[in-house]
């Protein structure tokens, strides 16, 4: 079987698995967030935090709860790292430096999971399992809660109430993420992923000494790292490491976990708004962009010219032979079109155009299908903009799901869209203008520029993957990327919740003959075009200086 055929079959198998899980999972999540029943373990949690899960919140209260919970998470994770040296189960590792501890705390709470450290050489069992793995669950649940709050904005009328953050957070964790993670961890253990609490031990004799590895609860962290579109690896090699991702089947299963909830949330949206066709339209848009990017990535990596790629059947540099170009390309696109920092190959070694595809996937806003929760609310923001553009073209007040899109709504949507590019481009420009940050670049020229552009794109978009050519463990990058991650996560949430409230306060407008049908293929095409045009106009100059210049020169 040729490598190209193998890659195509993997993609077909993945699409089939996602299609089978789409309806039951989407309906289950709709029931979870619409239920008024509280399970007993959930009640214990509510009592512990002093929350009333039945109290409805307007958007300022919902936002305060999101920010307060996340701030406590940052402080707790920062303290856990700073005191690691005196904690049991630290494996003898010292406490983390202040700038790196801040970067890591911001990263995991913001669902970014950017890592400027070697996991197996820096973090002990307590920090990995009690700190990082816990944030993998709750940061994903926060994103889902915000997405559901926006969905309620479309499904409710004449009220500013968006639900209860604490109920949404707990239900998302207990009823959705935990059960799937338990099953997924068992599958990964069966594939050969580690799951223990062993210490550091020697695994073989090599010339000049021995090689040492530490064990850990890898499978339980690996499953939620993918399911929650987090991405923080237990080992520095991340999902390229055989202890995290040992076989082609585990590789495909991890990609399935990454895409599972973001795609299924479109079904949840359709079910909660009472219009499944609207959910299918969003699904079709997401799927078309994802499949298109995957096909383009495979083409660039399989067809790259040169004697070495031709002998290897494609551009194999930086890729694991057990996954090949097909499995690596599918994984790379899945992680960069979602907010997942996991990698099973090193994007810096991709072809010029291949590296550009990974960057463009993040710069789209990671909405095809996007992160857990963030993908759905990002796509809904773009749908609001697409409806507004269509209204301008026909001279009619735009409407979406019976809600008028007026001045307030489009201003909030515009602020949401502009935040991330401003963070990415401004931080990149400052880093290149200063003398010290440029010293961290492994390469010069277009590829070196891509290293820094990728780092801030990954941080501000809450992705977390790295180009693997930049020494980011410096005070400058730890601090600025940490700030970019926090602002890139929580500033957009402010505008999402404000938009949700403004929609929920409206009285639904009945459809008329002039109403734009937003559940048709025409609107899906308009939505995809709006996404690509806005992103292209924003990032094209920067991409032209980096991956496009490198690709054309190779």
N, C-alpha and C positions, 0 to 999 in steps of 0.2 A: 504494500500500500504506500502510495506517495505521501510525503509530508503535507502537501496541499489537501489531498483527500482526507487525511486523518484530521486536519484542522477543521475542515468543513463538517465532518461527521461529529466532532466534538461540539461544534456550534449548534448543530441540529439537535443533538441529545440534550443540550442545555436548554434550548428553546422549548423542547417537549416537556422537560421536567418543570420548568417555570409555568407553562400553560396548565399542567395538571394541578399545580398548587395554587394557582391564581384565584380561582373562585372560592374554594373553602377557606383559605386564609383571609382573603379580603372580607368575606362575610363574617368570619369570626371576629376580626378586628372591629368591624362596625358594631357588632353586638356588644363587644367589650366596652367601647366608648359610649354606647347608648344605654347601657344597663344602669339601673338604680340600686342594684343589690351590691352589698359589700361583704366579701368573704371574711371569715374570722381572722385569719392572719393579716388581712388588710386593715381590719379594725385595730389590731394591736399596733400597727405602724402609725395609724392616724393618732392614736392616743400618745404614742411616744413623741411625735413631733408637735402635738397640740393642735391638730388641724380638724376642721369640721368638713368632711368630704361632701356633704350635701349642700353646703353654702355656695351659691352662684357668685362668680366674680366678674366684674367689669374689667376692661382691658388694663387699666392702671394697676389694679390689684393682682391680676394674673401676671403682669410683667414684674411687679415687685416680688412675687413668689418665685418666678423663674430666676431673677437676678440674685435674690437672697440665697436660694438653694445652691446656685452655682458658685457664689462667693464663698460659702461655707466649704464647698467641695475643693476650691482652689486652696484655701487656707489649710484644710485638713491634709490634703495631698502634699502640699509644700512642707508642712511640719513633719509628716511621716518620712519624707526623704531627708530632711535636715537632721532627724534623730535616728536615722537608720543604723548608725554605728553602734548604738547602745541597745538596739532592739533585738529580741531573740529571732532566730531564723534569718539573720542577715548574711549568712555564709561568709562572714569575715569582711564584708565590704564596708568601706568607710561611708560617712555621710556625704550626700551630694552637695556640690558647691551651690551657693545661693542663686547665681544666674541660671544655672542648669536646672535647679529645683523649681525655680519660677517658670522657666520655659516648659518643663514637663508637666507641672501642675496645670498651667494654662492650656496646654495641648490636650490633655486627657479630659479635662472638664469641658472644653470647647468641642469635643468630639473630633478633634484633629489627629491626635496621636502622632505628631511629629516627634522624632527621637534624634537627639544630637549626642547620644551615648551608645555604648555597646551593652545591650541588655544583659547578656550573660556575664559581663564583667563589672557591672555597676549596681544592679538591683537584686536584693535578696528576696526570699519567699514572702515576707510580710508586705513589702512594698508592692511586689508584683501581684500577689493575690488579694491582699487586703486593701490595697490602694488602687492600682491601675485597673485590675479586672472589675472592681466595683464601679469605677467611673465608666468603664466600657458599657455597663448596663444602664446606669442612670443618665449618662449624657445622651445615649440613644433614646431613652424614654422621654427626655426633655424635648428633643426634636419632634418626636411623634406627638407629644402633647400640644406643641405649638401648631403643628399641622392640623390637628383635630380642632383646635380653637378657630382656625381660619375656616375650616369646613363648616363649623357651626355658624360662622358669620354668613355663609351662603344659605344655610338651611333654616335659620331663625329669622324672625321678622319683628320689628317694633320693640326691640329690646337690645340693650348693650351687653347683656350677660353672655359670657363665652364658655361657661362651665366652671369646673374647679380644678386648678392645676394639680393639687395634691392627689386628688382622685385619679386624674389622667396619668400622672407620673407613676403612681403605685400600680394601677391596673396594667399599664403598658409593660411594666417590669415583671409583675407577678403572673399575669395571665397570657402574655405574648412572648416576651423575650426569654424568660426562665424555662418554660416547657420546651420550646424549640431548642434551646441551648443544651438542655439535658440530653435530648435525643441526638442532637448533632455531635456532642462530645463523645457519646458512646460510639458513633460511627467513626469519628476520627481516631479514637483509641483502637478500634478494630483495624484501621488502616495502618497503624503503627506510630501514631503521634504519642509523645510522652505524656504521662500523667502520674506524677509522684512528688515527693518532697525530699528527695535524696540530696545529699550535699555534693561538693566538688569531688570528682574522682578521675582517675587516669583511664583512658580508653585505648591506649596503644603505645607502642614504643616506636619512636621515630628517630631519625639521625640527629644527634645532638641533644636529645632529651625526650620528654614525654608530652603528649597533648592532653589537656584536661577539659572536661565538660562538667557543668552542673545540671542536675535534673530540675524538675519543677512541675507545677500544675499547668502544663502547656496546653493540653487539649481543651480544658475548660476555659482557658483564656483565648485560645485560637478561635473557638466557635463563636464567641460573642464579639471578638474583634472583627470577624467577617459579617456576622448577622447584624450587628449594630452599626455597620459601615464605619468602624473605628480605625483599625489598622495597626495598632501598636504591637510589634513583634516581641516575643519572649527572647529571641535571639537576634543579633545584629543583622544577620542575613535575611531575617523576616521569613516570608513564605517560600523563599528559595532554600531554606534550611531543611534538611531531611527529617529533623525532629519535629518540625511544624507542618511540613507538607511532603510526605515521603513518596507518594505514588501519583501517576496520572489521574487515577480515580479521585484521590483526595484533592487534587488540584481542581478538578471539575466540580467536586462537591463544594469546595470553598467558594468558587465563583458563583455557584447556585445560591449559597447563603448570602453572598454580597447583594445579589439582585433580587432576592426573594421578597422582602418586605417593601422596598421602594416601588416595585411594580405592582404588588398586591394592594398597596394603599390607594391606587386609582380606583379599584373596585370598592374599597371602603368609602371613598369620596362619592362615588355614584350611588351606593346604598344609602348613605347618610343624607344625601340631598334628594333622594327619591327619584333620581334620573340616572340610570345605569349607562345610558348612551353617552352622557357627558364624561363619565369615567373611561369609557372605551375610547373616546376621542383623545383624551390625555394619554392613555396607554399607547394608542397607535402612534402618536407623535414621539413619545419617549422611545418606543421600540424601533421606529424608523431611523432615528438618529443613532441609537446604539448599534443597530445592525450595520448601518452605513459606515460608522467609525470603525467597527470591527473588521469589515471587509477591506476598508482602506488601509488599516494597519497591517493586515495580513499581506496585502499586495505590496506595500512598501518594504516589508521585511523579507518576503519570499523573492521579490524581483530585484533586489539590490545588486548592482553590477560589481564585478571584481572577481579575481580568481579564487580567493578564499571563500566568499559566499557561494560561488557557483559549485565548488567542491563540496561544501557543507549542505547544499540544498537551500541556502538562504543565509541571511545575516544572523549567525549563531553566537556572535560575541556577546558576552554578558547574559546568556540564557542557559538554563539547565537542560542538559541533554535528555533527561527523563520527561521533560514537558515539551521540548521542541518549540519551533516557531509558532505553531498553531495555538498550543496551550498557553504560551507566554503572551501572545498578542491578545487573545481573548481576556486573559487576566489583566493585562495592562490597561485595556480599554474599560473593563468593568470597574477597576479601581479608580480611574481618573474621571469617569463619567458619574461616579458616586463619590461620596466624601470618605473613601476608604484609603488609608495610607499603606495598606499591605502591598507588597510587591513580590513576585516570584522570579523576577529578572531585574536587570539594572538599566533604567531608562536612559542613563547617560551613554550606554553602549548601543542604543538603538540608532538606526539611520537618522540623518538630519530631519527628514520628513516624519519618521516614526516618533522621534522625540517631540516634534511640533504637534503631532496628533494628541499625545498625552497632555501637553500643555493646553491645547485648545479645548480638550474635554473638560478640564477644570475651569477654564475661563468662560465656558458656556453658563457657568453657575452651578454645575453638577446637578442637572435636572433631567438627565436622560439615562437612567431613571432618578439619579440623584441620591443623596443620603437618606437615611431613615428619617422620615418626616420633612427634612429640609428640601428634599427633592420635590415632594408634592407641593409644599407652599411656594417654592421657587417657580415651579411650572404654573401654578395658579396666578402668581404675580405676572408672569409673561402672558398668560391668557388674558388678563385684564388689559395689558398694554396692546395686545393684538386686537382685541375688541375695540379699543379706543382708536387705533389706527384705521380699522375698517369703518368706524363711524365717521371719521374725518373724510374718508374717501367718498362716502355717499351723502354726507351732509345731514346725518341723523344722530341724535343723542345715543351713545353706545350703551348697550345693556348686556349683562352676563348673568345667566341664571335668574333672571327677573330683577336684577339689581342694576340701577343706573350707575354708570361709571362717569362721575362728574369731576370737577376740579380737585376736590379733596382726595378722591380715590387715586387719580392719576399722579398727583404730587407724591403721595405715599409710595406708590409703585415706583416712581422715578427715583426717589431717594433710596429705596431698597436696591435698585439696579446699579446706582452710581457708587455706592459705598465700597464694594469690593474692588472694582477697577481703580478707584482712587487710592486705596491702600496698596494694592499691588504695584502700580506704576510709580507712586511717590516714593515708597520704600526702596524700590529697585533703583530709581534715579539717584536717591541720596547715597545708597550703598556704593554705586559706581562712581559718584563724584568724590567720595572720601578716599583717602589713600589706603587706610588699613583694611576695610572689608574686602577689597579686591585681592589682597594677599591670600585670602582663603580659597581662591579659585585654583583648581587643578589645571585647567586649560585656559588658553588665551583666545582672543578673537571671538567669533560668533558663538562657539561652543561655551566659552567662559561666560559670555553674557547670558546664555541660556541657563547656566547653572544658577545664577542669582535670580533671574526672572522666574525660573521654576520654583525656587525656594519660597519666594514671597507669594507666588500664585498658589502654591500648595498650602501655605500658612493662612493667608487671608480667606481662601475658599474652604478652609477647614478640611482639607484633604489629608495631608500628612505624609504623602509619599515624597521621596527625595530623588533627585537626579543622580545621586551617588557620585558626584564629582566635586562637591563643595564641602570644605571643612567648616561646618556650622557650629562647632563647639567653641565659640568665642563669646566674650561678653556682648559684643555688638549684635551678633546674629541671635544669640539666646534671648536677649532683651527685646530687640525689634521684632523678631518673628513671634515671640510671645505676645507682644502688644497687638500685632496684626491678627493673631489667632483670636484673641479676646474680642477685639473690635469687629472682626469679620464674622464672629458668631452672634454676638449679642446686639449690636446696632441694627442689623437687619430684622431681628426678632421684634424690636420696638415698632418698626413700621408694619410688620406683618400683623401684630396684634391690634394696632391702631386701625389698620385697614379692615380687619375682621369686625371690629366694633362698628365702624362706619357702615358696613354692609348689613350687619344685624339690626341696626336701628331703622333701616328703610322698610317701607311697605312694598311687598313684591309687585312688580309691574307685569300685567298680563301680556302674553305674546300677541302680536298683531301681524298683519301681512308684511310689514316692513321690518320685523325683527330678524336680526341676523341669526341664522341657525348655527349654533356652536357645537352641534353634535353630528356634523357632516364632514366628509373628507376634505371639502373645500376649506373649512376652518382649520382642520389639522395641518393642511399645507400652509395656510397663512401663519399659523402659530409657529411652525418649524422655520419658516422664512424669517419671521420677526426675531426669533432667537438667534439665528445665524447672522442676520444683518447687524443687529445691535452689537453682538460680540465681535463681528468682523471689523466694524467701524471703530470699536473701542481698542482692540488689541492688535489690529493688523500692523501698525507701525512697529510695535515692539517685537512681534513675531517675525517681521521682515528683517530686523537686525540680528535675530538669533537663529531659530531653526530653519526658516526659509532660506536665509543666506547660506547656511551650512549645507542644506540639502541641494541647492542649486550649484554649489561649488564642488560637490562630491561626484 
